[in-house]
């Protein structure tokens, strides 16, 4: 399977699992708790497969950076999290950092 597709699946399942962690209410609600366990398991499995072909620092930077941005958006959309200008600026810098790394770093394997 394509390394970038696997990394995308790892990111999306981590965001779903983290959102479900909030919804699980401390693992007191069954369905969100099951989604947390399956989501993190699938996320780490896909993440481990990408580490076979992409350096760990690059994988983790992309996984965590994109994950932070997506979970911040999910928190805003689904949980009423407020994002002030400093938070938006910080998230923008994370996006910029991931873009710079992917566009200009020779450490990132080609798509």
N, C-alpha and C positions, 0 to 999 in steps of 0.2 A: 504494500500500500504506500502511497505517496507520503513522504515525510512531513510535508506541510499540511496535508489533510489530517494526518495523525495528530499533529500539534494543534490544529484547529479543534479537533474533537476533544483533545485534552483540555483545552481552554474552555470550550462551551460546557462540557460536563462538570468542570470545576465551578463555573459560575452558577450552573443549575444546582449543584450540590450545596454551595455556599448560601444561595437564596433559600433553599429548602431547610438549611440549618437554622436560619432565622425563623422560618415557618414551623419548624418542629417544636418550638417552644421548650427548649431544653430536653429534647427527645421524649416529650410527653404525648406527642401526636404521632400515630403509627405511620401513616402514609408519607408525610414529609421525612420522617426518620429513615424509612426504607430508601427513599430517593437519595438522601444524604450518603448512606453507606454504598449504594450502587454507583452513584455519581462520582464520589471520590475514588472508589476502586477502579472504575473505568478510566477516570482522568489520569491516575497515576500509572495505570497499565499503558495507555497510549503515550504518556510522557516518557516512560521507560523505553518504549520502542524508538522514539525520536532520538534518544540519547545514543543510539547505535550509529547514527549518521551525522548528527549535528552536535557541536561542542556544548558541554553542559552549561557554561556561562551564557551562551547565546540562547539556548532553549529556555533557561530559567528567566532570563531578562524578558524575552518575548512572552512567555507563559504568564509571568507575574504582572508585567506591564499591561498587557491587553486584558488580563483578568481583572486588574484593579479598575481599569476604565469601564469594562462591562458591568462589574458588580456595583460600581458607583451609579451607573445609569439604571440598573435594575433596582437598586435601593431607592432612587428618586422616583421611578415609575410605579413600583409595586408597594413600597413601604413608607412612602411619604418623606424620605430623607431630604433634607434641605441642603443644597449646594450653594455656598456663598462664592463670591468672586475669587478669594484665595484658593478655595477648593477647585474651582474650575480652572484657574491658572495652573495649579499643580497637576491636574489631570492632563491639561494641554501639554505641559512639559514632558509628561510621561509618554504621550502619543508622539511628540516630536523626537524624543530619545529613541523610541522603538523604530520610528521611520528612518532616522539618521543611521542607526545601526544596520538596518536592513538594506538601505540604499547605498551606503558608502563603505561599510566594513568589509574587508576581505576575509574576515572570520566566518561570515554567514555564507553557507553553501548556496549556489544558484538555485532558482526555482525550477 
